[in-house]
Amino acid sequence: MPVWIIDDDKAIRWVLEKALARSAIEYRSFASADEALGALADGVPQVMICDIRMPGTDGLKFLAQVKQDHPQLPVIIMTAHADLDSAVSAFQGGAFEYLPKPFDIDQAVELIERALAENRQTADEPETPDALPALLGQAPAMQDVFRAIGRLSQSTVTVLITGESGTGKERVAEALHQHSVRAGRPFIALNTAAIPKDLLESELFGHEKGAFTGAQATRRGRFEEAEGGTLFLDEIGDMPTELQTRLLRVLSDGHFYRVGGHMPIKANVRVIAATHQNLEERVRQGLFREDLFHRLNVIRLRLPPLRERSEDIPLLTQHFLAKSAANLGVEPKRLNPAAMQCIVDYNYPGNVRQLENLCQWITVMAPGQTVEVSDLPPELKLPPVQGQPAVETLTQGGTEAPQPPRQADWVQGLAAEIARRLEAGEAGIIDDLTHRFEACCIRTSLAHTAGRKIEAAQLLGWGRNTLTRKIHELGLSAFDK
């Protein structure tokens, strides 16, 4: 029988039996979990729907025993005691879904049909493929990056990686190191924008004991830690001017001094730098040293934003779902075609990092193994606002940097959207557009700050508590961490 019903309540069994019969779904009923466990010796169903609280073996213990021997078998847990502990225990035990009583019988049958379809899909699938590499991409722009990494494999030349936040600049830097002659030595990464200005010098070059208040011992800096290997300096465009001078000196003569030190230290380190900013423009503004720019800009690799390589999104999604599942010790989720298309069509202001966060959310929050459009976070299902895109890309000197659209453009687009809705007779326009505007501000600012909520809240003019509350109110669960 495809479906087994396990419940000590005769009325519940009767209702489910009649509903399944109307849907032409074969079933078999049991008054206790112990009866069902004994019947497993004669055959395994395609789906089980089981109560939690029953005499003898309860539903959660029954779930654990079934999952031990049949990990792919979908088990729907139902209970009249819909409390948090029961729900958490059910999902932790591997339940397909948690169904509180009283339930709508049509929804219950729909859930059973979905579990049946997923069971058939699992049976037809080939074995899980080998783990995918950390860098993936079939798009021409990514293939250019892969070729460049190959050509640079025998070189220790300085590399400048450019691209929007979240495009994977550190992953490319790691690949450059792993495929170089320095692969056996340390790879040290430092985000220069994440270190307070007054601590960054010591972080880079170390300090001597007593060099400043609190320097109670000599400390090695990142240059010394990376000796013989690679030092990756992320967000180099935010480095203070005085430290730019010290970095230039290291790149020029290969020596540096610890803070408070008087003896030069030789640096045998390959430097790879990255930025999301337009360094040529910062040079013109006097915010970045031109001579340092030329020292860093020996070889430049541009990473494309995810919207320019949408053909890679299905492959990346598969990789990140497998990675998230491995971290949690669960089976990877699968996306049905409509859900995958929804993910491919999204704009991703946070690029690959945002897609990875989305896959983590799906792994934890989506019910069942096959993910449908209704299971995706709300922001992915919102239709795009008519008018100008959220981000324009301006190219100067070979570097692309995201720039906000001109005010007239997005205001005109907003006016056109309001006019369209008014003509369509829609109501509640202000609330809907305000929610979408706030959601866009939150997603974009968190992508800009690499998920740092305090910094994002400050940039938006909010407190952290306000940002956290807005994330909950707007259903932006992918950022609720």
DOVOSE-924479 format. One record per residue (C-alpha): residue number from 1; residue in one letter; x, y, z. Coordinates in pm, 1 decimal. Example, Ala and Ser with C-alpha at 12.3 -4.5 7.8 and 13.67 -1.06 7.14 Angstrom:
2
pavo:lumza:x:y:z
1:A:1230.0:-450.0:780.0
2:S:1367.0:-106.0:714.0
//
This chain:
481
pavo:lumza:x:y:z
1:M:0.0:0.0:0.0
2:P:143.9:341.2:-94.4
3:V:18.9:523.8:220.5
4:W:5.9:404.3:580.9
5:I:-210.7:584.4:836.9
6:I:-102.3:535.5:1199.8
7:D:-331.4:686.3:1465.7
8:D:-508.3:548.1:1773.1
9:D:-803.5:781.1:1699.8
10:K:-1049.8:581.4:1487.3
11:A:-1223.9:898.7:1366.2
12:I:-900.2:1043.2:1227.8
13:R:-821.7:717.9:1049.6
14:W:-1173.6:710.6:899.0
15:V:-1153.0:1070.0:767.6
16:L:-813.4:1011.0:607.9
17:E:-924.0:678.3:459.8
18:K:-1228.8:836.3:292.3
19:A:-1023.5:1128.2:158.8
20:L:-753.3:901.6:16.3
21:A:-1014.8:675.1:-139.3
22:R:-1173.2:974.2:-316.3
23:S:-827.6:1057.4:-456.4
24:A:-773.7:696.5:-569.1
25:I:-475.9:656.7:-332.9
26:E:-431.7:313.2:-176.9
27:Y:-392.0:306.9:199.5
28:R:-355.0:85.3:502.4
29:S:-446.5:186.2:858.5
30:F:-293.1:97.7:1194.9
31:A:-419.9:176.5:1545.2
32:S:-69.0:183.2:1692.7
33:A:291.5:241.3:1595.0
34:D:384.1:-104.9:1717.9
35:E:143.6:-263.4:1464.2
36:A:299.3:-58.0:1184.8
37:L:653.6:-152.9:1288.8
38:G:557.0:-519.8:1277.6
39:A:407.2:-475.6:930.6
40:L:729.5:-327.3:794.0
41:A:873.2:-677.4:781.8
42:D:628.5:-756.5:498.8
43:G:675.5:-439.0:294.7
44:V:750.0:-66.7:304.7
45:P:496.5:200.0:201.5
46:Q:574.1:508.2:-3.4
47:V:446.7:753.6:261.3
48:M:348.0:735.9:629.4
49:I:123.1:975.8:819.2
50:C:152.1:918.8:1192.3
51:D:17.6:1069.4:1516.3
52:I:262.7:1168.2:1793.0
53:R:79.1:1070.6:2111.5
54:M:-38.1:706.7:2109.7
55:P:-34.5:415.7:2356.0
56:G:283.7:209.6:2335.2
57:T:549.8:347.2:2102.3
58:D:480.2:716.8:2041.8
59:G:509.7:888.9:1705.7
60:L:854.6:1040.3:1762.4
61:K:1009.7:708.6:1865.4
62:F:834.4:544.9:1571.5
63:L:977.7:813.7:1341.5
64:A:1330.3:750.2:1472.0
65:Q:1303.8:373.4:1412.6
66:V:1161.1:415.6:1063.1
67:K:1424.8:670.3:962.5
68:Q:1703.0:447.4:1089.3
69:D:1610.9:171.5:843.9
70:H:1442.9:378.7:570.1
71:P:1598.4:728.3:570.0
72:Q:1435.6:830.9:238.3
73:L:1079.5:735.7:342.5
74:P:861.2:1049.3:388.6
75:V:687.2:1049.8:728.0
76:I:422.9:1315.1:803.4
77:I:378.5:1375.9:1176.4
78:M:38.6:1494.4:1305.1
79:T:-69.8:1590.3:1653.6
80:A:-348.2:1760.8:1842.4
81:H:-85.9:1903.7:2080.8
82:A:73.0:2159.9:1847.8
83:D:349.5:2285.6:2072.7
84:L:698.4:2408.1:1986.6
85:D:880.5:2110.3:2137.4
86:S:678.8:1863.4:1931.4
87:A:741.0:2053.3:1608.2
88:V:1113.9:2086.1:1672.7
89:S:1146.9:1720.0:1771.0
90:A:956.6:1609.4:1461.1
91:F:1177.1:1803.0:1222.0
92:Q:1494.0:1704.7:1404.6
93:G:1386.3:1342.6:1364.9
94:G:1356.6:1385.8:988.6
95:A:981.2:1435.4:948.3
96:F:865.3:1531.3:599.3
97:E:612.5:1775.7:745.2
98:Y:440.2:1859.2:1073.2
99:L:59.2:1863.8:1058.0
100:P:-126.7:2008.8:1360.4
101:K:-480.1:1890.6:1432.6
102:P:-746.1:1986.0:1342.6
103:F:-629.0:2005.7:981.7
104:D:-799.4:2078.8:652.5
105:I:-850.1:1741.3:489.1
106:D:-785.6:1872.2:136.4
107:Q:-454.0:2020.4:249.4
108:A:-365.6:1691.1:417.4
109:V:-431.9:1497.2:95.8
110:E:-232.3:1752.6:-104.1
111:L:56.7:1708.1:139.6
112:I:37.4:1328.8:105.9
113:E:33.3:1355.7:-274.5
114:R:339.3:1577.7:-261.1
115:A:518.2:1326.2:-37.7
116:L:427.2:1047.7:-282.0
117:A:564.8:1245.4:-575.0
118:E:885.1:1316.0:-385.9
119:N:927.3:949.5:-294.6
120:R:896.9:849.9:-660.8
121:Q:1145.4:1119.2:-764.7
122:T:1396.5:1002.9:-503.2
123:A:1369.0:644.1:-626.0
124:D:1435.4:751.1:-985.7
125:E:1737.2:969.9:-907.5
126:P:2093.4:856.0:-978.8
127:E:2349.4:835.8:-702.3
128:T:2468.9:1164.3:-558.6
129:P:2755.6:1308.0:-767.5
130:D:3094.5:1382.1:-624.5
131:A:3140.8:1707.0:-436.3
132:L:3165.4:2007.9:-662.8
133:P:3472.0:2233.6:-662.5
134:A:3471.1:2562.1:-474.2
135:L:3486.6:2771.9:-793.6
136:L:3212.4:2700.7:-1043.1
137:G:3104.0:2865.2:-1364.7
138:Q:3023.7:2790.2:-1724.5
139:A:2966.3:3154.2:-1821.4
140:P:3231.3:3296.6:-2057.7
141:A:3338.5:3558.9:-1801.9
142:M:3408.4:3290.5:-1541.9
143:Q:3590.6:3075.5:-1792.3
144:D:3819.5:3374.5:-1854.1
145:V:3888.2:3384.6:-1479.1
146:F:3969.3:3012.2:-1473.8
147:R:4207.4:3051.2:-1766.7
148:A:4380.6:3341.1:-1593.1
149:I:4427.5:3134.7:-1275.6
150:G:4585.1:2861.6:-1487.2
151:R:4821.0:3103.1:-1659.9
152:L:4923.2:3255.0:-1326.0
153:S:4990.3:2916.9:-1162.8
154:Q:5368.2:2941.9:-1205.7
155:S:5389.3:3313.9:-1126.9
156:T:5410.7:3511.3:-803.4
157:V:5308.2:3840.5:-962.2
158:T:5077.4:4076.5:-770.6
159:V:4710.2:4042.4:-868.1
160:L:4423.1:4291.3:-826.5
161:I:4075.0:4133.8:-817.7
162:T:3780.6:4364.6:-883.8
163:G:3408.7:4301.3:-860.6
164:E:3097.6:4381.6:-663.3
165:S:3056.1:4265.8:-304.1
166:G:2969.9:3897.5:-281.3
167:T:3110.9:3790.5:-618.7
168:G:3367.4:3555.1:-464.3
169:K:3689.8:3756.1:-468.2
170:E:3837.4:3572.3:-169.1
171:R:3755.2:3234.6:-329.6
172:V:3948.8:3338.9:-640.1
173:A:4240.1:3458.4:-424.5
174:E:4245.7:3119.7:-249.7
175:A:4245.4:2945.0:-587.9
176:L:4536.3:3160.5:-706.7
177:H:4728.7:3058.0:-395.6
178:Q:4638.6:2687.4:-411.3
179:H:4747.6:2663.7:-774.5
180:S:5073.7:2853.6:-724.8
181:V:5424.7:2750.2:-622.6
182:R:5342.1:2890.2:-275.4
183:A:5056.2:2644.4:-217.5
184:G:5237.8:2470.8:67.7
185:R:5278.7:2794.6:260.1
186:P:5016.1:3002.4:450.0
187:F:4726.3:3184.7:288.7
188:I:4633.9:3479.6:512.5
189:A:4326.9:3692.0:440.4
190:L:4256.8:4035.0:587.9
191:N:3957.0:4259.8:520.8
192:T:4108.3:4604.2:558.3
193:A:3762.6:4764.8:584.6
194:A:3668.9:4548.0:884.2
195:I:3965.3:4656.1:1103.7
196:P:3950.0:4991.4:1288.7
197:K:4190.2:5241.6:1137.3
198:D:4400.7:5275.8:1452.9
199:L:4451.3:4897.1:1474.5
200:L:4510.1:4818.9:1107.8
201:E:4880.1:4910.7:1107.7
202:S:4953.0:4670.9:1394.6
203:E:4733.0:4405.7:1230.5
204:L:4937.3:4423.9:910.6
205:F:5289.1:4473.3:1038.6
206:G:5279.1:4363.8:1403.0
207:H:5414.2:4560.4:1696.5
208:E:5692.5:4553.4:1954.0
209:K:5630.7:4523.8:2324.6
210:G:5547.5:4865.5:2469.3
211:A:5490.6:5024.6:2126.9
212:F:5160.5:5169.7:2252.8
213:T:4926.9:5142.7:2550.0
214:G:4817.1:4783.0:2582.9
215:A:5104.4:4636.9:2379.5
216:Q:5218.4:4403.3:2656.4
217:A:5403.2:4164.8:2427.5
218:T:5559.4:4155.4:2083.2
219:R:5306.3:4053.1:1819.1
220:R:5359.5:3927.0:1466.3
221:G:5150.4:4091.0:1195.3
222:R:4982.5:3940.3:890.8
223:F:5288.4:3993.0:672.9
224:E:5495.4:3774.6:904.0
225:E:5218.7:3514.8:934.8
226:A:5204.7:3488.7:554.8
227:E:5583.0:3446.1:517.4
228:G:5656.7:3241.1:207.5
229:G:5287.2:3233.0:116.9
230:T:5011.5:3470.2:9.0
231:L:4857.5:3771.3:180.1
232:F:4508.8:3859.2:55.4
233:L:4405.4:4218.7:126.0
234:D:4034.1:4256.4:70.2
235:E:3864.7:4595.7:25.5
236:I:4200.3:4758.2:-39.9
237:G:4023.2:5071.1:-162.8
238:D:3925.0:5153.2:197.7
239:M:4281.8:5146.4:329.2
240:P:4380.0:5473.8:501.8
241:T:4626.2:5690.8:307.2
242:E:4905.8:5666.4:564.9
243:L:4894.5:5287.5:552.8
244:Q:4892.7:5294.9:174.4
245:T:5237.2:5453.3:200.1
246:R:5367.2:5174.1:423.4
247:L:5220.9:4906.1:196.9
248:L:5383.1:5068.5:-106.0
249:R:5718.0:5055.6:69.8
250:V:5682.3:4683.7:136.0
251:L:5588.3:4614.8:-225.9
252:S:5877.2:4832.3:-348.7
253:D:6173.5:4714.8:-139.7
254:G:6039.4:4401.6:31.5
255:H:6098.9:4520.4:389.2
256:F:5880.0:4656.2:669.7
257:Y:5902.1:4758.0:1034.1
258:R:5680.3:4649.3:1320.3
259:V:5499.2:4930.8:1499.2
260:G:5754.0:5064.5:1746.8
261:G:6031.0:4860.8:1585.0
262:H:6367.4:4976.2:1445.8
263:M:6489.9:4663.2:1268.4
264:P:6372.4:4599.7:911.6
265:I:6199.8:4264.2:850.4
266:K:6220.5:4105.2:508.0
267:A:5882.9:4012.9:354.6
268:N:5873.7:3714.7:121.7
269:V:5500.9:3738.9:53.6
270:R:5283.9:3744.2:-256.2
271:V:5015.4:4011.1:-226.6
272:I:4671.9:3968.8:-382.6
273:A:4440.2:4266.7:-337.7
274:A:4067.3:4302.7:-401.6
275:T:3812.2:4582.4:-409.0
276:H:3454.3:4649.5:-510.0
277:Q:3541.3:5013.6:-573.3
278:N:3666.2:5195.6:-882.2
279:L:4030.8:5255.0:-785.3
280:E:4099.1:5480.9:-1083.6
281:E:3822.7:5712.3:-963.0
282:R:3955.4:5705.1:-606.7
283:V:4299.2:5796.4:-744.6
284:R:4144.1:6094.6:-925.1
285:Q:3971.0:6195.6:-600.9
286:G:4300.6:6180.9:-411.6
287:L:4176.3:5895.5:-189.7
288:F:4415.6:5631.2:-320.8
289:R:4784.0:5662.8:-407.8
290:E:4845.3:5638.1:-779.5
291:D:5185.9:5474.4:-736.3
292:L:5033.4:5207.0:-508.8
293:F:4756.4:5150.8:-760.4
294:H:5011.8:5078.2:-1033.1
295:R:5202.7:4844.8:-799.1
296:L:4886.5:4645.3:-729.2
297:N:4743.6:4659.7:-1080.2
298:V:5002.5:4429.8:-1241.4
299:I:4742.7:4166.7:-1333.5
300:R:4375.8:4248.4:-1297.2
301:L:4095.2:3992.8:-1272.8
302:R:3739.2:4118.2:-1298.6
303:L:3471.1:3899.0:-1140.5
304:P:3129.0:3939.3:-1302.5
305:P:2819.5:4001.0:-1089.6
306:L:2578.5:3709.6:-1070.0
307:R:2324.7:3885.9:-1293.5
308:E:2581.1:3866.0:-1577.4
309:R:2622.5:3489.8:-1537.0
310:S:2269.0:3370.2:-1472.8
311:E:2344.2:3048.3:-1662.9
312:D:2564.8:2950.7:-1367.1
313:I:2289.6:2990.1:-1105.5
314:P:2149.4:2632.1:-1130.5
315:L:2498.5:2483.3:-1090.7
316:L:2584.7:2715.5:-802.4
317:T:2250.7:2643.3:-636.4
318:Q:2312.7:2269.1:-653.6
319:H:2658.1:2317.6:-504.9
320:F:2541.9:2539.1:-217.4
321:L:2246.5:2312.2:-134.4
322:A:2484.5:2015.1:-118.9
323:K:2729.7:2214.1:94.3
324:S:2457.8:2330.3:337.1
325:A:2318.6:1978.5:365.4
326:A:2663.7:1834.1:436.0
327:N:2721.0:2091.6:711.2
328:L:2390.5:1999.5:876.0
329:G:2421.2:1625.3:814.4
330:V:2098.7:1603.6:612.3
331:E:2000.5:1509.6:256.9
332:P:2034.1:1794.0:0.5
333:K:1711.0:1964.5:-100.1
334:R:1590.6:1950.8:-460.1
335:L:1419.8:2233.1:-648.3
336:N:1133.4:2169.1:-882.9
337:P:1162.5:2347.8:-1222.9
338:A:938.5:2640.0:-1123.4
339:A:1132.5:2705.2:-802.4
340:M:1464.5:2687.5:-986.6
341:Q:1338.5:2933.8:-1246.2
342:C:1229.9:3169.3:-967.3
343:I:1580.7:3153.0:-820.2
344:V:1741.5:3209.2:-1162.5
345:D:1519.8:3512.8:-1232.4
346:Y:1609.0:3695.4:-908.7
347:N:1846.1:3995.3:-932.5
348:Y:2085.1:3911.4:-639.4
349:P:2225.0:4248.2:-530.3
350:G:2442.7:4046.8:-290.6
351:N:2566.9:3822.5:-573.4
352:V:2701.3:3471.3:-503.2
353:R:2716.0:3529.9:-127.8
354:Q:2343.2:3607.4:-126.0
355:L:2269.0:3293.6:-328.7
356:E:2467.1:3085.8:-78.2
357:N:2270.7:3240.3:211.4
358:L:1948.5:3161.1:25.7
359:C:2049.7:2796.0:-12.0
360:Q:2124.2:2777.7:360.7
361:W:1776.5:2916.9:430.1
362:I:1616.5:2660.8:197.2
363:T:1807.5:2374.4:360.3
364:V:1685.6:2472.9:706.0
365:M:1337.4:2612.0:640.6
366:A:1186.7:2448.7:330.1
367:P:955.3:2153.3:410.1
368:G:1025.7:1819.7:247.9
369:Q:1304.5:1737.6:7.0
370:T:1150.6:1884.6:-307.8
371:V:1125.6:2263.6:-289.6
372:E:838.6:2443.3:-461.7
373:V:791.7:2815.4:-532.5
374:S:564.9:2845.7:-228.2
375:D:854.3:2725.2:-7.8
376:L:1091.1:3007.4:-112.7
377:P:1148.1:3324.6:93.5
378:P:888.1:3598.2:24.3
379:E:1135.0:3840.3:-135.7
380:L:1207.6:3597.4:-418.1
381:K:840.0:3577.2:-509.3
382:L:781.7:3954.6:-532.3
383:P:738.2:4076.5:-891.5
384:P:1008.8:4324.0:-1004.7
385:V:921.2:4694.2:-982.7
386:Q:865.6:4847.3:-1325.2
387:G:1117.0:5108.0:-1435.8
388:Q:1492.2:5131.1:-1402.6
389:P:1701.2:4847.1:-1258.9
390:A:1817.2:4876.2:-899.8
391:V:2183.5:4903.0:-1003.9
392:E:2362.8:5044.8:-1305.3
393:T:2720.1:4943.8:-1384.7
394:L:2960.3:5212.4:-1503.0
395:T:3288.2:5113.5:-1665.4
396:Q:3598.3:5326.7:-1626.9
397:G:3946.2:5212.2:-1716.1
398:G:3850.3:4846.5:-1717.4
399:T:3702.6:4847.5:-1366.3
400:E:3331.0:4813.9:-1310.4
401:A:3178.3:4960.8:-998.3
402:P:2812.2:4966.2:-895.5
403:Q:2659.5:5312.3:-903.1
404:P:2308.5:5412.0:-795.5
405:P:2074.5:5514.7:-1077.8
406:R:2014.5:5885.0:-1125.7
407:Q:1736.0:6022.4:-906.1
408:A:1517.3:6122.0:-1200.2
409:D:1536.0:5770.8:-1343.6
410:W:1413.1:5580.4:-1039.7
411:V:1159.4:5847.0:-942.6
412:Q:1014.1:5835.3:-1293.5
413:G:1006.3:5456.0:-1276.6
414:L:828.7:5473.3:-941.0
415:A:575.9:5720.9:-1079.2
416:A:509.2:5490.9:-1376.1
417:E:453.5:5195.4:-1140.4
418:I:210.5:5395.2:-923.4
419:A:21.6:5511.5:-1232.9
420:R:-4.9:5153.6:-1359.6
421:R:-145.4:5033.3:-1028.8
422:L:-392.8:5320.6:-1005.9
423:E:-520.3:5242.7:-1353.9
424:A:-558.5:4878.5:-1254.0
425:G:-770.8:4983.9:-957.1
426:E:-531.6:4844.9:-694.6
427:A:-561.9:4942.9:-327.7
428:G:-301.9:4961.3:-52.6
429:I:-34.2:5092.1:-289.8
430:I:157.9:5292.0:-29.3
431:D:194.5:5001.6:214.4
432:D:303.7:4756.0:-54.6
433:L:559.9:4987.1:-215.8
434:T:691.1:5097.7:124.7
435:H:746.2:4735.5:229.1
436:R:923.9:4658.2:-98.4
437:F:1134.6:4974.7:-73.8
438:E:1244.0:4889.0:279.8
439:A:1316.8:4528.3:181.3
440:C:1531.8:4649.7:-109.3
441:C:1721.6:4889.9:120.6
442:I:1785.7:4611.3:372.6
443:R:1898.7:4352.4:116.0
444:T:2128.6:4596.0:-62.7
445:S:2284.3:4743.4:252.5
446:L:2348.6:4397.2:403.2
447:A:2506.4:4287.6:76.2
448:H:2723.4:4600.8:83.6
449:T:2838.3:4534.1:441.4
450:A:2881.8:4156.8:387.2
451:G:2599.0:4084.7:632.3
452:R:2722.0:4309.8:915.4
453:K:2392.8:4427.2:1068.9
454:I:2529.6:4702.8:1290.7
455:E:2712.5:4866.5:1000.7
456:A:2412.6:4825.4:768.1
457:A:2177.8:4978.4:1026.0
458:Q:2407.7:5279.0:1068.4
459:L:2423.2:5334.4:693.0
460:L:2043.6:5320.3:672.9
461:G:2003.3:5559.5:965.0
462:W:1847.5:5297.6:1194.8
463:G:1947.0:5127.5:1515.1
464:R:2032.1:4756.4:1508.3
465:N:1706.2:4669.4:1687.0
466:T:1507.5:4855.3:1423.3
467:L:1685.7:4666.8:1145.5
468:T:1624.7:4331.6:1317.8
469:R:1255.9:4415.3:1365.4
470:K:1219.9:4516.8:1000.8
471:I:1382.8:4192.2:885.5
472:H:1120.3:3998.5:1084.0
473:E:830.1:4218.3:968.0
474:L:926.1:4195.2:601.2
475:G:990.6:3821.9:610.5
476:L:1356.0:3855.0:505.8
477:S:1441.5:3525.3:674.6
478:A:1757.2:3471.9:467.9
479:F:1916.8:3760.6:662.1
480:D:1774.5:3670.4:1002.7
481:K:2094.3:3520.3:1149.4
//
